[in-house]
Amino acid sequence: MKEIRIGPGPRASIWLYKGSRALAFIEGRGYVIPDDVKKIALLAIPHRFKLKPEVDIEPIEIVRKALEEVEVPKL
């Protein structure tokens, strides 16, 4: 995305993974569904990247846009 100066690092994916598993457990499942990942992404990713100075948008909006644009894989 052209608005991002520095993207999220490896810790973002680690916490996305751990948070998604925790949410699935809290909801009584032994497996993660795409909605778990989407919910946690809004909490785990926005503060983990830097925007270009000229960009006037909140990081969470960029994450929302990415979640809308990326298609969920089908088996």
TORTORRO-275854 format. One line per field, with one value per atom (N, C-alpha, C): residue in one letter; residue number from 1; y, z, x. Coordinates in Angstrom, 3 decimals. Atoms other than C-alpha are relative to their C-alpha. Layout:
N
aa <- (a ...)
i <- (NUM ...)
y <- (Y ...)
z <- (Z ...)
x <- (X ...)
//
This chain:
75
aa <- (m m m k k k e e e i i i r r r i i i g g g p p p g g g p p p r r r a a a s s s i i i w w w l l l y y y k k k g g g s s s r r r a a a l l l a a a f f f i i i e e e g g g r r r g g g y y y v v v i i i p p p d d d d d d v v v k k k k k k i i i a a a l l l l l l a a a i i i p p p h h h r r r f f f k k k l l l k k k p p p e e e v v v d d d i i i e e e p p p i i i e e e i i i v v v r r r k k k a a a l l l e e e e e e v v v e e e v v v p p p k k k l l l)
i <- (1 1 1 2 2 2 3 3 3 4 4 4 5 5 5 6 6 6 7 7 7 8 8 8 9 9 9 10 10 10 11 11 11 12 12 12 13 13 13 14 14 14 15 15 15 16 16 16 17 17 17 18 18 18 19 19 19 20 20 20 21 21 21 22 22 22 23 23 23 24 24 24 25 25 25 26 26 26 27 27 27 28 28 28 29 29 29 30 30 30 31 31 31 32 32 32 33 33 33 34 34 34 35 35 35 36 36 36 37 37 37 38 38 38 39 39 39 40 40 40 41 41 41 42 42 42 43 43 43 44 44 44 45 45 45 46 46 46 47 47 47 48 48 48 49 49 49 50 50 50 51 51 51 52 52 52 53 53 53 54 54 54 55 55 55 56 56 56 57 57 57 58 58 58 59 59 59 60 60 60 61 61 61 62 62 62 63 63 63 64 64 64 65 65 65 66 66 66 67 67 67 68 68 68 69 69 69 70 70 70 71 71 71 72 72 72 73 73 73 74 74 74 75 75 75)
y <- (-1.167 0.000 1.240 -1.176 3.355 0.934 -0.864 5.007 -0.415 0.555 2.808 0.263 -0.248 3.862 -1.225 1.195 0.893 -0.982 0.998 -2.268 -0.697 0.728 -4.457 -1.073 0.984 -6.753 -1.384 1.387 -10.438 -0.135 0.102 -9.785 0.212 -0.191 -8.625 -1.330 1.297 -12.051 -0.958 0.855 -13.779 0.310 -0.372 -11.810 -0.195 0.301 -12.191 -1.483 1.448 -15.965 -0.337 0.305 -16.092 0.556 -0.605 -13.716 -0.721 0.736 -15.615 -1.328 1.259 -18.881 0.237 -0.314 -17.263 0.321 -0.340 -15.820 -1.257 1.250 -19.214 -0.808 0.730 -20.810 0.619 -0.705 -18.163 -0.265 0.249 -18.801 -1.488 1.419 -22.540 -0.880 0.796 -23.739 -0.413 0.465 -25.750 0.339 -0.392 -24.161 1.470 -1.418 -20.661 0.124 -0.295 -19.272 1.379 -1.295 -16.299 1.209 -1.127 -14.052 0.276 -0.193 -14.628 0.844 -0.721 -13.405 1.452 -1.364 -10.362 0.846 -0.745 -9.366 0.377 -0.247 -9.695 0.935 -0.875 -7.944 1.470 -1.395 -4.738 0.452 -0.320 -4.911 -0.163 0.361 -6.425 0.725 -0.521 -4.645 1.530 -1.445 -0.908 0.752 -0.735 0.231 -0.527 0.638 -1.925 0.433 -0.535 0.070 1.518 -1.461 3.635 0.488 -0.606 5.798 1.091 -1.134 8.347 1.275 -1.226 11.841 0.735 -0.736 13.244 -0.686 0.766 10.594 0.448 -0.447 11.785 -1.039 1.084 8.484 -0.769 0.778 6.380 -1.389 1.336 3.115 -1.085 1.026 1.093 -0.013 -0.062 2.290 -0.726 0.721 0.915 -1.502 1.429 -2.458 -0.443 0.340 -2.446 -0.129 0.027 -1.662 -1.268 1.218 -4.501 -1.241 1.155 -6.955 -0.130 0.033 -6.000 -0.449 0.276 -6.315 -1.405 1.321 -9.611 -1.074 1.048 -12.621 -1.120 1.116 -15.406 -1.250 1.204 -18.579 -1.070 1.093 -21.413 -1.298 1.324 -25.083 -0.752)
z <- (0.000 0.000 0.000 0.198 -0.970 1.215 -1.181 2.362 1.081 -1.055 4.424 -0.285 0.106 5.026 0.468 -0.547 7.200 0.390 -0.251 7.285 1.334 -1.264 10.281 -0.063 -0.073 11.423 0.347 -0.313 12.342 1.260 -1.229 15.800 -0.278 0.346 14.153 -0.371 0.390 12.606 1.181 -1.186 15.866 0.873 -0.853 17.838 -0.710 0.750 15.079 0.158 -0.167 15.302 1.422 -1.390 19.114 0.384 -0.320 19.393 -0.645 0.704 16.814 0.689 -0.727 18.667 1.330 -1.280 21.978 -0.189 0.263 20.506 -0.323 0.323 19.054 1.278 -1.259 22.463 0.871 -0.806 24.248 -0.530 0.614 21.798 -0.060 -0.140 22.524 -1.177 1.153 19.365 0.154 0.007 18.935 -1.306 1.296 15.557 -0.267 0.338 14.113 -1.321 1.246 11.495 -0.502 0.534 9.196 0.780 -0.774 11.279 1.259 -1.162 14.297 -0.392 0.472 12.310 -0.304 0.334 11.043 1.248 -1.238 14.552 0.679 -0.681 15.990 -0.813 0.852 13.013 0.322 -0.319 13.959 1.316 -1.278 17.387 -0.048 -0.040 16.626 -1.025 1.092 13.461 -0.090 0.293 13.305 0.634 -0.655 15.784 -0.380 0.330 14.194 -1.348 1.216 11.027 0.046 0.061 10.193 -1.335 1.213 7.706 -0.505 0.555 5.383 0.628 -0.687 6.911 -0.683 0.721 4.196 0.008 -0.009 4.742 1.178 -1.035 6.649 0.155 -0.217 7.520 1.236 -1.186 10.653 -0.424 0.339 10.592 0.002 -0.051 11.533 -1.288 1.266 8.342 -1.113 0.986 6.276 0.208 -0.293 8.030 -0.450 0.454 7.409 -1.519 1.464 3.736 -0.512 0.409 3.427 0.250 -0.303 5.111 -0.978 0.988 2.651 -1.370 1.332 -0.398 -0.155 0.087 0.426 0.160 -0.009 -0.356 0.956 -0.908 2.230 -0.843 0.787 0.882 0.179 -0.020 0.026 -0.273 0.219 0.232 -1.095)
x <- (0.838 0.000 0.891 -0.846 1.376 0.046 0.031 0.451 0.997 -0.847 2.780 1.472 -1.438 6.378 0.777 -0.641 7.434 -1.106 1.029 5.353 0.163 -0.073 4.578 1.085 -1.067 7.369 -0.511 0.376 7.392 -0.850 0.800 5.938 -1.480 1.417 2.714 -0.640 0.565 2.201 -0.054 0.006 3.114 -1.218 1.137 0.515 -1.333 1.217 -2.048 -0.341 0.153 -1.536 -0.468 0.333 -1.632 -1.375 1.288 -4.577 -1.164 1.056 -6.614 -0.293 0.176 -6.025 -0.717 0.634 -6.997 -1.485 1.400 -10.202 -0.815 0.698 -11.162 -0.254 0.155 -10.576 -1.088 1.000 -12.645 -1.404 1.304 -15.466 -0.347 0.318 -15.314 0.381 -0.425 -13.597 1.456 -1.385 -10.418 0.697 -0.556 -9.756 -0.319 0.143 -9.410 -0.759 0.716 -11.783 0.452 -0.438 -11.110 -0.524 0.540 -13.376 0.818 -0.873 -11.105 1.207 -1.182 -8.123 -0.351 0.417 -10.036 -0.218 0.246 -11.135 1.310 -1.265 -7.643 0.889 -0.819 -6.023 -0.241 0.328 -7.822 0.627 -0.640 -6.173 1.520 -1.420 -2.762 0.869 -0.828 -1.642 0.094 -0.073 -2.536 1.161 -1.082 0.119 1.383 -1.274 2.841 0.579 -0.615 3.515 -0.011 -0.131 4.487 -0.540 0.541 2.636 0.930 -0.728 4.164 -0.539 0.436 4.051 -1.146 1.037 1.794 -1.368 1.253 -0.894 -0.863 0.936 -3.956 -1.109 0.955 -5.636 0.464 -0.329 -5.787 0.497 -0.514 -3.788 -1.069 1.044 -6.857 -0.826 0.740 -8.572 0.758 -0.814 -5.699 -0.143 0.187 -6.039 -1.383 1.359 -9.804 -0.064 -0.011 -9.233 0.685 -0.716 -6.705 -0.848 0.846 -9.088 -1.158 1.080 -11.831 0.507 -0.529 -9.589 0.555 -0.625 -7.873 -1.078 0.996 -9.992 0.405 -0.249 -10.326 0.256 -0.297 -8.673 -1.093 0.985 -11.058 0.731 -0.619 -10.138 -0.680)
//
